[in-house]
Amino acid sequence: MKELARKKKQNTSNQRNLVKWTDQKSPVSEQYRTIRTNIQYASVEREMQTILITSPGPGEGKSTTVANLGITMAQQGKRTLIIDADLRKPTVHYTFQTMNIHGLTNVLTHQSRFVDVVQKTEVDNLHIITSGPIPPNPAELLSAKKMEQILVESKQEFDVILFDAPPVLPVTDAQVLAANCDGSILVIKSGQTDKQAGLKAKELLEKADASILGTVLNQRKALQQQYYYYYGKSL
């Protein structure tokens, strides 16, 4: 019974931590707007249209960060697309409470067209592509030629594309994707992420020629806020 309760809590955690798009004055919403602004500053010399969000290990808040950042981008009037590229433990369909029958893997395996797997959300200007069925070879699929075509199509239809990628240290998927994205953000969790793990993840992304925009430190308790988000270059 305890195990079932724990799993239920995990499945609903993304909904609990999702910024309410009707509550744009909350402290957490303001922190995400700060992240959005910093990304825009990083785009002065080079357009940041495709952004990968990952973390050193699991459970550090990358998927929640992707969802909230996507909402914040969409609230600014940008046509925003979130792609669940975590083909091992996908969560975007849980977060936005939708089906995951057809998604990214269907396009990568030529079973569906890009346009057919894009789903609208309750948030204006925000769309998602779920992972689709979990494949036996995620890294190989993400490095396939078809992924490059998806990037081209998504750039034609959307202003901002956010990739929810798997953690860097356990698998190579994030490195494969990061090489083809305009920028990458590394999410670390206060009190959980080991500094050496964070540095190793940064090193691996850099070896993949990723352009690291900065880091997001989440779940740091400060003053009376439940969550505090910091965006910067250092680890």
DAZIJO-V329706 format. One record per backbone hydrogen bond with DSSP energy under -0.5 kcal/mol. NH is the residue of the N-H (numbers start at 1). CO is the residue of the C=O. E is the energy in kcal/mol with one decimal. If there is no record, write none. Layout:
((NH & CO & E) (NH & CO & E))
//
This chain:
((5 & 1 & -2.1) (6 & 2 & -1.9) (7 & 3 & -2.1) (8 & 4 & -2.2) (9 & 5 & -1.9) (10 & 6 & -1.9) (11 & 7 & -2.2) (12 & 8 & -1.2) (13 & 9 & -0.6) (13 & 10 & -0.7) (16 & 12 & -1.8) (17 & 13 & -1.8) (18 & 15 & -0.8) (21 & 19 & -0.6) (23 & 20 & -1.9) (24 & 22 & -0.7) (26 & 23 & -1.0) (30 & 26 & -1.9) (31 & 27 & -1.8) (32 & 28 & -1.9) (33 & 29 & -1.9) (34 & 30 & -1.7) (35 & 31 & -1.9) (36 & 32 & -2.5) (37 & 33 & -2.4) (38 & 34 & -2.3) (39 & 35 & -2.1) (40 & 36 & -1.9) (41 & 37 & -2.1) (42 & 38 & -1.8) (43 & 39 & -0.7) (43 & 40 & -0.7) (44 & 41 & -1.3) (49 & 47 & -0.9) (51 & 49 & -0.6) (51 & 161 & -2.9) (52 & 183 & -2.5) (53 & 163 & -2.8) (54 & 185 & -2.4) (56 & 187 & -0.6) (60 & 57 & -0.5) (65 & 61 & -2.0) (66 & 62 & -2.6) (67 & 63 & -2.2) (68 & 64 & -2.4) (69 & 65 & -2.6) (70 & 66 & -2.4) (71 & 67 & -2.1) (72 & 68 & -2.2) (73 & 69 & -2.5) (74 & 70 & -2.4) (75 & 71 & -2.2) (76 & 72 & -0.7) (76 & 73 & -0.9) (77 & 74 & -1.9) (78 & 73 & -1.5) (80 & 78 & -0.8) (80 & 125 & -3.1) (81 & 160 & -2.4) (82 & 127 & -2.3) (83 & 81 & -0.5) (83 & 162 & -3.0) (84 & 82 & -0.5) (84 & 129 & -2.9) (85 & 83 & -1.3) (85 & 164 & -1.2) (87 & 85 & -1.4) (94 & 91 & -0.7) (95 & 91 & -2.5) (96 & 92 & -2.3) (97 & 94 & -0.9) (98 & 93 & -2.3) (104 & 130 & -2.6) (105 & 131 & -2.6) (106 & 103 & -0.5) (107 & 103 & -1.3) (108 & 104 & -2.5) (109 & 105 & -1.6) (110 & 107 & -1.7) (111 & 106 & -3.1) (112 & 106 & -1.4) (116 & 113 & -0.7) (117 & 113 & -0.7) (117 & 114 & -1.3) (118 & 114 & -0.6) (119 & 128 & -3.1) (121 & 126 & -1.4) (126 & 123 & -1.9) (127 & 80 & -2.7) (127 & 125 & -0.5) (128 & 119 & -2.6) (129 & 82 & -2.6) (133 & 101 & -0.5) (141 & 137 & -2.0) (142 & 138 & -2.5) (143 & 139 & -1.2) (144 & 141 & -1.4) (147 & 144 & -1.3) (148 & 144 & -0.7) (148 & 145 & -0.7) (149 & 145 & -1.2) (150 & 146 & -2.0) (151 & 147 & -2.0) (152 & 148 & -1.9) (153 & 149 & -2.5) (154 & 150 & -2.7) (155 & 151 & -2.0) (156 & 152 & -1.3) (157 & 153 & -1.2) (158 & 154 & -2.4) (159 & 79 & -1.9) (160 & 79 & -2.0) (161 & 49 & -3.2) (162 & 81 & -3.1) (163 & 51 & -2.8) (164 & 83 & -2.6) (164 & 162 & -0.6) (165 & 53 & -2.2) (165 & 163 & -1.0) (168 & 55 & -2.9) (169 & 56 & -1.9) (171 & 167 & -0.8) (176 & 172 & -2.0) (177 & 173 & -2.1) (178 & 174 & -2.9) (179 & 175 & -1.4) (180 & 177 & -1.8) (181 & 178 & -1.2) (182 & 50 & -1.2) (183 & 50 & -1.5) (184 & 211 & -2.4) (185 & 52 & -2.9) (186 & 214 & -2.1) (187 & 54 & -3.1) (187 & 185 & -0.6) (188 & 186 & -0.5) (188 & 216 & -3.0) (190 & 188 & -0.5) (190 & 218 & -2.5) (192 & 189 & -1.9) (193 & 189 & -2.3) (198 & 194 & -2.3) (199 & 195 & -2.5) (200 & 196 & -2.3) (201 & 197 & -2.4) (202 & 198 & -2.2) (203 & 199 & -2.2) (204 & 200 & -2.4) (205 & 201 & -2.1) (206 & 202 & -2.2) (207 & 203 & -2.0) (208 & 204 & -1.0) (209 & 206 & -1.8) (210 & 205 & -2.3) (212 & 210 & -0.9) (213 & 184 & -2.9) (213 & 211 & -0.6) (214 & 184 & -0.9) (215 & 232 & -2.8) (216 & 186 & -2.3) (217 & 215 & -0.5) (217 & 230 & -1.4) (218 & 188 & -2.3) (218 & 216 & -0.7) (220 & 228 & -0.8) (221 & 219 & -0.7) (222 & 225 & -0.9) (225 & 222 & -2.3) (230 & 217 & -0.8) (232 & 215 & -1.2))
//
